[in-house]
Amino acid sequence: MSYRIAIIPGDGIGQEVIPATTRAMEALPVDFTFVEVPAGDEHAAETGEPLPQETVDVVMEADATLFGAAGETAADVILPLREAVDSFANVRPATAYPGVDAVQPDTNLVFIRENTEGVYTGLEQDVTGDASTLTRVITDRATRRVAEYAYEYASEGEYRSVTIAHKANVMRKTDGRFLRVAREVAETYPEIETADVLMDALAMHLIMRPTDYEVILTPNLAGDMLSDLAAGLVGGLGLLPSANIGPDRAVFEPVHGSAPDIAGECIANPAASMLSAAMLLDYLDESAAATTLESAVLDVLAEGVRTPDLGGDTTTSEMTTAVIERID
């Protein structure tokens, strides 16, 4: 079977890690057609348009999308892309890998983040000359949809527990609703142990006892922040992949940003992008190829092949070659 994959390198190191990832994907026994389309700061500077309609159209026609990074125009690129595919769940694993110096080397978490509402709906306004407001939106429908996905993910992945992160003691209406609906979903999965934790307390617990947690279900902003915190436990953002899951389409992206301070130096870590591609392959039910790619990346890391963010001096291209050699 042949798959049509939309490729959006975007800005900064996205221009380096995405080509590295497609090179690795081409070494797999899977037939891909890559369709590269523009988005981000550079395209906005040239055309005034950070996310052209042609890019959205290609994404909607593709079997899946691999996205690199966007800089200053990130809110005008990745948020509309997620909206285009109706990405209701953001999946962010945070795993400590062999061979990588990690603050907490036993960390193995997965964040399932609601991806459509919360404070990321863009409902901001200036109400006076010196005051602005932001409206936070939490609905039963969106919460139920992401909670069902989280419990299905846990069940299919043979996880034993789901932890619901919230701040319902303060945000009683919004997080109160998120917690209530998530608990209702939890009741339909009696085989999965459910706990709920205040998100600020969870931040501390993750630092001290990350092995207490498996799947963590969060509202939008909390998931964004807590998963970045977890990146610090396992070696940095250069190791974290993610998936934006919609009903019929999905966009896969490394969690790191465009990293303009190192862009163009060929020292960016392609691991997060390659691991995102492994998630993409799983999404396409190409589980054997997904395992092959993931194992190649982990083998390279375990053998001490490290880019500067991990304390080494390996270049992006050298790490890519090392991964491809292990695929072959």
C-alpha positions as CSV (number, residue, x, y, z in Angstrom):
1,M,0.0,0.0,0.0
2,S,1.2,3.5,-0.8
3,Y,0.7,6.4,1.6
4,R,0.6,10.1,0.7
5,I,2.3,12.1,3.5
6,A,2.1,15.9,3.7
7,I,5.5,17.3,4.7
8,I,5.7,20.8,6.4
9,P,9.2,21.5,7.5
10,G,8.3,25.0,8.6
11,D,10.9,27.2,10.2
12,G,14.3,26.9,12.0
13,I,15.4,23.4,12.7
14,G,12.2,22.1,11.2
15,Q,14.1,22.6,7.9
16,E,16.8,20.1,9.2
17,V,15.0,17.5,11.2
18,I,12.1,16.9,8.8
19,P,14.4,16.1,5.8
20,A,16.4,13.9,8.2
21,T,13.2,12.1,9.1
22,T,12.0,11.6,5.6
23,R,15.4,10.1,4.7
24,A,14.9,7.6,7.6
25,M,11.4,6.8,6.5
26,E,12.6,6.1,2.9
27,A,14.8,3.4,4.3
28,L,11.8,1.5,5.6
29,P,9.9,-1.1,3.5
30,V,6.9,1.1,3.2
31,D,5.8,3.0,0.1
32,F,5.5,6.8,0.7
33,T,4.7,9.7,-1.5
34,F,5.9,12.8,0.2
35,V,4.3,16.1,-0.7
36,E,6.2,19.1,0.7
37,V,4.2,22.3,1.3
38,P,5.1,25.6,3.0
39,A,4.1,27.3,6.2
40,G,5.7,29.5,8.9
41,D,7.7,32.7,9.3
42,E,9.6,32.5,6.1
43,H,6.6,31.9,3.9
44,A,4.7,34.7,5.8
45,A,7.6,37.1,5.1
46,E,7.5,36.2,1.4
47,T,3.7,36.2,0.9
48,G,2.1,37.7,4.0
49,E,0.4,34.3,4.6
50,P,1.9,32.0,7.3
51,L,-0.5,29.1,6.3
52,P,-1.6,29.1,2.7
53,Q,-4.8,27.3,1.7
54,E,-2.8,25.0,-0.6
55,T,-1.0,23.6,2.4
56,V,-4.3,23.0,4.2
57,D,-5.7,21.3,1.1
58,V,-2.7,19.0,0.9
59,V,-3.0,18.1,4.6
60,M,-6.7,17.3,4.1
61,E,-6.0,15.0,1.2
62,A,-3.0,13.3,2.8
63,D,-3.1,10.0,4.8
64,A,-1.1,11.8,7.5
65,T,1.0,14.9,8.0
66,L,4.6,15.4,9.4
67,F,5.2,18.9,10.7
68,G,8.5,20.4,11.8
69,A,8.3,23.7,13.6
70,A,7.0,27.2,13.3
71,G,8.6,30.3,14.9
72,E,6.8,33.6,15.6
73,T,3.8,32.5,13.4
74,A,3.3,29.3,15.4
75,A,-0.2,30.3,16.6
76,D,-1.1,31.1,12.9
77,V,0.2,27.7,11.7
78,I,-0.1,24.8,14.0
79,L,-3.3,25.8,15.7
80,P,-5.2,26.2,12.4
81,L,-3.6,22.9,11.2
82,R,-4.9,21.1,14.3
83,E,-8.3,22.8,13.8
84,A,-8.4,21.7,10.1
85,V,-8.0,18.0,11.0
86,D,-10.3,18.5,14.0
87,S,-7.5,17.3,16.3
88,F,-9.3,16.7,19.5
89,A,-6.4,14.8,21.2
90,N,-2.7,15.7,21.5
91,V,-0.6,12.6,22.5
92,R,2.8,13.3,24.0
93,P,4.9,10.4,25.3
94,A,7.7,11.3,27.7
95,T,10.1,8.3,28.1
96,A,13.6,8.1,29.4
97,Y,15.7,6.2,26.9
98,P,18.9,4.1,27.5
99,G,22.1,6.0,27.0
100,V,20.5,9.4,27.7
101,D,21.3,11.2,30.9
102,A,17.9,11.7,32.5
103,V,16.9,13.4,35.7
104,Q,14.5,10.5,36.3
105,P,15.7,7.5,34.2
106,D,12.6,5.4,35.0
107,T,10.1,7.9,33.5
108,N,7.6,6.4,31.1
109,L,4.5,8.7,30.8
110,V,2.0,9.5,28.1
111,F,0.1,12.8,28.2
112,I,-3.3,12.9,26.5
113,R,-4.2,16.6,26.1
114,E,-7.5,18.1,25.1
115,N,-6.5,19.9,21.9
116,T,-9.4,22.1,20.8
117,E,-10.5,24.5,23.6
118,G,-9.4,25.7,27.0
119,V,-7.5,29.0,26.7
120,Y,-6.3,28.2,23.2
121,T,-9.6,29.1,21.5
122,G,-8.3,32.7,20.8
123,L,-11.1,34.4,22.6
124,E,-9.1,37.4,23.9
125,Q,-10.1,41.0,23.9
126,D,-9.0,44.4,25.3
127,V,-11.8,45.6,27.6
128,T,-10.2,48.9,28.5
129,G,-7.0,50.7,27.7
130,D,-5.1,48.9,30.5
131,A,-7.0,45.5,30.8
132,S,-7.5,42.5,28.6
133,T,-9.4,39.3,29.1
134,L,-9.2,35.7,27.9
135,T,-12.1,33.4,27.8
136,R,-11.6,29.7,28.8
137,V,-13.9,27.2,27.2
138,I,-14.6,23.7,28.5
139,T,-17.4,21.7,27.0
140,D,-18.9,18.3,27.8
141,R,-18.5,17.2,24.1
142,A,-14.8,18.0,23.8
143,T,-14.0,16.6,27.3
144,R,-15.9,13.4,26.7
145,R,-14.2,12.9,23.3
146,V,-10.6,13.3,24.6
147,A,-11.4,11.2,27.8
148,E,-12.8,8.3,25.7
149,Y,-9.6,8.5,23.6
150,A,-7.4,8.5,26.7
151,Y,-9.1,5.4,28.2
152,E,-9.1,3.6,24.9
153,Y,-5.4,4.4,24.5
154,A,-4.7,3.1,28.0
155,S,-6.8,0.0,27.5
156,E,-5.2,-0.9,24.1
157,G,-1.7,-0.1,25.4
158,E,-2.2,-2.3,28.5
159,Y,-1.7,0.6,30.9
160,R,-3.2,0.2,34.3
161,S,-4.0,3.7,35.3
162,V,-5.2,7.1,34.0
163,T,-4.7,10.3,36.1
164,I,-6.9,13.3,35.5
165,A,-5.1,16.6,35.9
166,H,-7.3,19.6,36.9
167,K,-7.7,22.7,39.0
168,A,-11.3,22.2,39.9
169,N,-10.8,23.5,43.4
170,V,-10.3,27.0,41.9
171,M,-11.8,26.9,38.4
172,R,-14.9,25.2,39.6
173,K,-17.1,25.7,36.5
174,T,-14.5,24.9,33.8
175,D,-12.2,22.4,35.4
176,G,-15.1,21.2,37.5
177,R,-16.8,20.2,34.2
178,F,-13.7,18.6,32.8
179,L,-13.2,16.5,35.9
180,R,-16.9,15.5,36.1
181,V,-17.1,14.4,32.5
182,A,-13.8,12.6,32.6
183,R,-14.9,10.7,35.7
184,E,-18.1,9.7,33.9
185,V,-16.0,8.2,31.1
186,A,-13.8,6.5,33.7
187,E,-16.8,4.6,35.1
188,T,-17.1,2.8,31.8
189,Y,-13.5,1.5,32.1
190,P,-13.5,-0.3,35.5
191,E,-10.4,-2.2,34.5
192,I,-8.4,1.0,34.5
193,E,-7.5,2.6,37.8
194,T,-8.5,6.3,37.9
195,A,-7.1,9.1,40.0
196,D,-7.4,12.8,39.8
197,V,-4.7,15.3,40.9
198,L,-4.5,19.1,41.1
199,M,-2.3,20.1,38.3
200,D,0.1,22.2,40.4
201,A,0.6,19.3,42.8
202,L,1.1,17.0,39.8
203,A,3.9,19.2,38.6
204,M,5.7,18.5,41.9
205,H,4.9,14.8,41.9
206,L,6.2,14.3,38.4
207,I,9.6,15.7,39.4
208,M,9.7,13.5,42.6
209,R,7.8,10.3,41.6
210,P,7.2,10.1,37.9
211,T,6.8,6.3,38.1
212,D,3.5,6.8,39.9
213,Y,1.9,7.8,36.7
214,E,1.2,6.2,33.3
215,V,-1.5,8.0,31.2
216,I,-2.2,11.6,32.2
217,L,-5.4,13.2,30.9
218,T,-5.3,17.0,30.9
219,P,-7.0,20.2,29.7
220,N,-5.2,22.0,26.9
221,L,-2.9,24.5,28.6
222,A,-2.0,22.1,31.5
223,G,-1.0,19.4,29.0
224,D,1.2,21.8,27.1
225,M,3.0,22.9,30.2
226,L,3.2,19.5,32.1
227,S,4.5,17.6,29.1
228,D,7.3,20.2,28.6
229,L,8.1,19.7,32.3
230,A,8.3,16.0,31.7
231,A,10.7,16.6,28.8
232,G,13.2,17.9,31.4
233,L,12.9,14.6,33.3
234,V,14.0,12.5,30.2
235,G,16.7,14.6,28.6
236,G,15.0,17.5,26.9
237,L,12.6,18.5,24.2
238,G,14.7,17.0,21.5
239,L,13.4,13.6,22.5
240,L,9.7,14.2,22.7
241,P,7.4,13.3,19.8
242,S,3.7,14.1,19.6
243,A,0.6,13.4,17.6
244,N,-2.5,15.5,16.9
245,I,-5.3,13.1,16.4
246,G,-8.5,13.9,14.6
247,P,-11.4,11.6,13.6
248,D,-10.0,11.1,10.0
249,R,-6.7,12.9,9.9
250,A,-3.7,13.4,12.1
251,V,-0.7,15.7,12.3
252,F,2.6,14.5,13.8
253,E,5.3,16.9,15.2
254,P,8.3,17.0,17.5
255,V,7.5,18.9,20.7
256,H,10.5,21.2,20.3
257,G,10.1,24.5,18.6
258,S,12.1,26.1,15.8
259,A,15.2,26.7,17.9
260,P,16.5,29.7,15.9
261,D,19.7,29.9,18.0
262,I,20.9,26.7,16.4
263,A,19.1,26.7,13.1
264,G,21.3,26.2,10.1
265,E,24.2,24.7,12.1
266,C,23.2,21.0,11.4
267,I,23.4,20.1,15.1
268,A,19.6,19.8,15.8
269,N,18.5,16.5,17.3
270,P,16.3,14.6,14.8
271,A,15.2,12.0,17.4
272,A,11.8,13.7,18.3
273,S,10.9,14.1,14.7
274,M,11.8,10.5,13.9
275,L,9.9,9.2,16.9
276,S,6.9,11.3,15.7
277,A,7.2,9.5,12.4
278,A,7.1,6.2,14.2
279,M,3.9,7.4,15.8
280,L,2.7,8.3,12.3
281,L,3.4,4.8,11.1
282,D,1.5,3.3,14.1
283,Y,-1.4,5.5,13.1
284,L,-1.3,4.1,9.6
285,D,-1.3,0.5,11.1
286,E,2.3,0.0,9.9
287,S,3.3,-1.3,13.3
288,A,6.3,-3.3,12.1
289,A,7.8,-0.3,10.4
290,A,7.0,1.9,13.4
291,T,8.9,-0.5,15.7
292,T,11.8,-0.7,13.2
293,L,12.2,3.1,13.1
294,E,11.7,3.6,16.9
295,S,14.2,0.7,17.7
296,A,16.8,2.2,15.3
297,V,16.5,5.6,17.1
298,L,16.7,4.0,20.5
299,D,19.7,1.8,19.5
300,V,21.6,4.9,18.3
301,L,20.9,6.7,21.5
302,A,21.8,3.7,23.6
303,E,25.2,3.5,21.8
304,G,26.0,7.0,22.8
305,V,25.4,8.8,19.5
306,R,24.4,12.2,20.8
307,T,23.8,15.7,19.3
308,P,24.9,18.7,21.4
309,D,21.6,19.0,23.2
310,L,22.4,15.6,24.8
311,G,26.0,16.5,25.6
312,G,27.6,15.1,22.4
313,D,29.0,16.5,19.2
314,T,27.2,14.4,16.6
315,T,25.7,16.4,13.7
316,T,22.1,16.0,12.5
317,S,23.3,14.3,9.3
318,E,25.6,11.9,11.2
319,M,22.8,10.9,13.6
320,T,20.5,10.4,10.6
321,T,23.0,8.1,8.9
322,A,23.5,6.1,12.1
323,V,19.7,5.6,12.3
324,I,19.5,4.5,8.7
325,E,22.3,2.1,9.1
326,R,20.4,0.3,11.8
327,I,17.2,0.2,9.7
328,D,19.2,-1.4,6.9
